Amino acid sequence: MKLYSLSVLYKSEPKAVLLKAAYDVSSFSFFQRSSVQEFMTFTSQLIVERSAKGSRASVKEQEYLCHVYVRNDSLAGVVIADSEYPSRVAFTLLEKVLDEFSKQVDSINWPVGSPATINYTALDGHLSRYQNPREADPMSKVQAELDETKIILHNTMESLLERGEKLDDLVSKSEVLGTQSKAFYKTARKQNSCCAIM
């Protein structure tokens, strides 16, 4: 699971304006990084331009998922992640970032802003923190713990069944032993009674 890009944009007509962005392109080769970053910016702007206000959407492009959230006030956020990244966590991140951004940056600056003029530095921190969705999102953490508990419980049930089968074998063996013990006891008793008469 990997996050590649986290962007905040303003949906103006006809173009979307990039206000701030953070990228993690470390998994790409050094010579591809600037091109990949430009492509992510282009894709983010295109998705915001084609999304309606007040909407959330996930767009699949090859092995990547682009999650977009456009608020009614035209502020938008885009997360580009791999297809394994949970969409619920991505939308939680977008909502959190857009709420923080709208509190820290005055809405007058949104239509005319650019990455150089907007003073909002939390994107890089959010991008690195949400790389592991289980650590960043409490619900994912609880879900992971539940999954682990289910696995442990399943393994415990399997081992109990195995143990139960072994116990059944022991019980059947003890029944056999019981009959042999009874036969031995009867034989020993007969032998002892012969000796007592003499």
C-alpha positions in Angstrom: 0.0 0.0 0.0 1.5 3.3 -1.1 0.5 6.9 -1.4 2.1 8.8 -4.2 0.5 12.2 -4.2 -1.7 14.5 -2.0 -2.9 17.7 -3.6 -5.2 20.6 -2.7 -6.8 22.4 -5.6 -9.4 25.0 -6.3 -12.1 24.2 -8.8 -12.6 27.3 -10.9 -14.1 27.5 -14.3 -12.8 26.2 -16.7 -9.6 25.1 -15.1 -8.6 23.7 -11.7 -5.9 25.7 -9.8 -3.2 23.7 -7.9 -2.8 25.3 -4.5 -0.5 22.9 -2.7 0.8 19.4 -3.3 3.1 16.8 -1.8 4.6 13.8 -3.6 6.4 10.6 -2.8 8.1 9.5 -6.0 10.9 7.7 -4.3 9.8 4.3 -5.7 10.4 5.6 -9.3 13.8 5.9 -10.9 15.6 9.2 -10.5 15.2 10.1 -14.2 11.5 9.5 -14.2 10.6 11.4 -11.0 10.0 14.9 -12.5 7.9 13.4 -15.3 5.8 11.3 -12.9 5.3 14.3 -10.7 4.1 16.4 -13.6 1.8 13.7 -14.7 0.3 13.4 -11.2 -0.3 17.2 -11.2 -1.9 17.0 -14.6 -4.1 14.1 -13.6 -5.2 15.7 -10.4 -6.2 18.9 -12.2 -8.1 17.0 -14.9 -10.0 14.9 -12.3 -11.0 17.9 -10.3 -12.1 19.8 -13.5 -14.4 16.9 -14.5 -15.9 16.2 -11.0 -19.0 18.0 -9.7 -19.0 20.1 -6.6 -20.0 18.2 -3.5 -18.8 14.9 -4.9 -16.4 12.1 -4.1 -15.0 9.6 -6.6 -12.3 7.1 -7.2 -10.8 6.8 -10.7 -8.8 3.7 -11.6 -5.8 4.2 -14.0 -3.8 1.1 -14.6 -2.6 -0.1 -11.1 -3.3 3.4 -9.5 -6.4 4.8 -7.9 -7.1 8.5 -7.8 -9.4 9.5 -5.0 -11.0 13.0 -5.5 -13.2 15.0 -3.1 -14.6 18.3 -4.3 -16.4 20.3 -1.6 -19.3 22.7 -2.3 -17.0 25.7 -1.7 -14.9 24.5 -4.7 -12.0 23.4 -2.6 -10.8 20.0 -3.8 -8.4 17.3 -2.7 -6.8 14.5 -4.7 -5.0 11.4 -3.4 -3.1 9.2 -5.9 -2.4 5.8 -4.4 -1.9 2.2 -5.5 -5.0 0.0 -5.9 -4.5 -1.7 -2.6 -4.8 1.5 -0.5 -8.2 1.5 1.3 -10.5 4.2 -0.2 -12.2 4.9 3.1 -8.8 5.9 4.6 -8.0 8.1 1.5 -11.3 10.0 1.8 -10.8 10.4 5.6 -7.4 11.9 4.8 -8.8 14.2 2.1 -11.6 15.5 4.5 -9.0 16.1 7.2 -6.6 18.0 4.9 -9.3 20.1 3.3 -10.7 21.1 6.8 -7.3 22.1 8.0 -6.5 23.9 4.8 -9.7 25.9 4.9 -9.0 27.0 8.5 -5.4 28.0 7.8 -5.7 29.6 4.3 -8.2 32.3 3.7 -10.7 31.5 1.0 -9.9 34.8 -0.8 -6.5 33.3 -1.7 -7.9 30.1 -3.2 -8.8 31.4 -6.8 -5.5 33.2 -7.2 -3.2 30.9 -5.2 -0.3 28.8 -6.3 2.0 26.4 -4.5 4.6 29.2 -4.1 2.1 31.7 -2.6 0.0 29.4 -0.3 1.4 29.0 3.2 0.3 25.5 4.2 3.1 23.0 5.2 1.2 20.0 6.6 0.8 18.1 3.4 4.2 16.3 3.5 3.5 15.3 7.1 0.1 13.9 6.2 1.5 12.1 3.2 4.2 10.3 5.2 1.9 9.6 8.2 -0.8 8.0 6.0 1.6 5.7 4.1 0.6 3.1 6.6 -3.2 3.3 6.8 -3.4 1.0 9.9 -1.3 3.4 12.0 -2.9 6.6 10.7 -6.5 5.6 10.8 -8.0 4.2 14.0 -10.7 2.3 12.2 -8.2 0.5 10.0 -6.2 -0.3 13.1 -9.2 -1.8 14.8 -10.1 -3.7 11.6 -6.6 -5.1 11.4 -6.7 -6.2 15.0 -10.1 -7.9 14.4 -8.6 -9.7 11.4 -5.7 -10.9 13.5 -8.1 -12.0 16.2 -10.1 -14.0 13.6 -7.0 -15.7 12.4 -5.9 -16.5 15.9 -9.3 -17.8 16.7 -9.4 -19.9 13.6 -6.0 -21.4 14.3 -7.1 -22.1 17.9 -10.3 -23.8 16.7 -8.2 -25.9 14.3 -5.8 -26.9 17.0 -8.7 -27.7 19.3 -10.2 -29.9 16.7 -6.8 -31.7 16.2 -6.6 -32.0 19.9 -10.1 -33.3 20.1 -9.3 -35.9 17.5 -6.3 -36.9 19.5 -8.4 -37.1 22.7 -10.9 -39.3 20.9 -8.0 -41.6 19.9 -6.9 -41.7 23.6 -10.4 -42.4 24.8 -10.7 -45.3 22.4 -7.3 -46.5 23.4 -8.3 -46.2 27.1 -11.4 -48.3 26.4 -9.2 -50.9 24.8 -6.9 -50.7 27.7 -9.9 -51.0 30.0 -10.9 -54.3 28.4 -7.4 -55.6 28.5 -7.0 -54.5 32.1 -10.3 -56.3 33.0 -9.1 -59.4 31.1 -5.7 -59.2 32.9 -7.5 -58.8 36.3 -9.7 -61.8 35.6 -6.7 -63.9 34.5 -4.7 -62.8 37.5 -7.6 -63.6 39.8 -8.0 -67.1 38.4 -4.3 -67.7 38.8 -4.3 -66.5 42.4 -7.3 -68.6 43.3 -5.5 -71.8 42.0 -2.5 -71.0 44.1 -4.6 -70.4 47.2 -6.2 -73.9 47.1 -2.9 -75.7 47.2 
